[in-house]
Amino acid sequence: MNIHKRMAGSVCVISLDGKLDSHTTPAVHSAMVELLPAGGQVLLDFTKVACMSGDGLRTALVVYRQAQGLDSSVALVGLSDDLRNVLTATGYLDFFVVAETVADALATLQDEVAEELADEQPVLRA
């Protein structure tokens, strides 16, 4: 499994390439936890993931929980039909922003950031 990280503005894009199974998830889990930005958005690109086991699903959920603790959203891109069906059946799909392309996910995440900034109340000092 290869993991690539790049920043697209304030969004941390993590691309996975290979199999996400019981053999690779411990290393992937450790690497992804270290890559999560504090307060930034996260995009997980599964386009090049050949297969994903239940261990891989748990890793995605752990990333979601840790990102949530850092006040971040997580988007998923490149979901196969099988993976999308499993995420839907388990209810996990509702936790994530799901998009067809990296560009679509980036636009959605950046819109969320803009909305959060617009919702902030100004602090007046006397």
N, C-alpha and C positions, 0 to 999 in steps of 0.2 A: 504494500500500500504506500503510495506517495501522497504527501500532503503539501499543498502549495498555498501560501498566504500572500495576499496583496491588499492594499488599501485602495478604495475607490471613494475618495472624499472621506467621510466619517464612517463608511461601511467597511468592515473587515470581511473580505471575500476569502473563504477557505474552500479550495477545490480538492476533492479526493479522487484518486485514480487507482483502481484495483479492486480487490475483494474486501468487503467489510464484514468479517466473520469472527468466530471465536479466537482465531489465531492472531488477527490483526487489531481487534478492538482495544486491548489494553494499551498498546502503543499509541493508537489513534486517540483514545480518550485522554491520555496524558498530554499529548501534543496539542490537542484542541483546547484543553483547559488553559494551557499556557498562552495560547493565541488569542483568547477572548479579550476584547478591549473593555476597559471600564467605562460604561456609559455609552459606548458606541453600538451601532447596529451590526449584526452578523448575518452573512449570507453563506449558506452551505451549498456548494455546487456538487451534486451527485451525478452529473452527466456522464462521467467516466467510471462510475462504480459498476463493476461487472455483476456483483450480487451482494445482497445484504441479508444477514441472518438476524435472528432475534437480538443477539448481542449488539449488532449495529443499530438496531432500533432503540435499544436502551441507551446507547451512546448518544444518539441524537436527542433523546429525551433529557439526558443529563446535561447536555450542552444547553438545551432550552432552559432548564431549571437554573443553571449557573448564570446564564445570560439574563434571565429574569431577575435574579438577585443583584445583578449589576445594572439594572434598569435598562436593559437592552431588548430589542426584538430580534427574532431569528427568522430568516427566510430560507426556503428550500427551493432549489432549482434542479431540473434534470431527473425528476422522479419517473421511474419506469411505471407502466400500468400496474404491474404486480405490487410494487412498493407503495404506490398511491392507494391501492385497494387495501393493503394491510394497514397502512396508517389510518385510513378511513374506518376500517372495522374495529381498530383498537381505540379510536377516538383521539389519537395523537395528532391527526392532521389539523384539528382545530387549534392546536397550540401555535402553529407556525403560519407565517405568511407564505403562500405557495404561488410560484410564478413559473411560466413556461421558459423564460429566458433570463439571463443574468441582467440584461438591460431593464426588463420589466420589474424584476425584484429590486434593483437599485432605485428605480423611480418610485416604487411603492414605499420602500424604507425611507427614502429622502423626503417623501410627502409626509410620512409619520413624524419625522423630526421637525419639519416646518409647522405641522399642526401643534406639536407639543410646545414649540417656541411661541406660537401665536396664543396659546392658552395660558401662558405664564402671566401672572398678575404683576403689574409694576409695583415696586416698593417705593413709597414716598417717604422722604426724610424731611423733617421740619427743622 
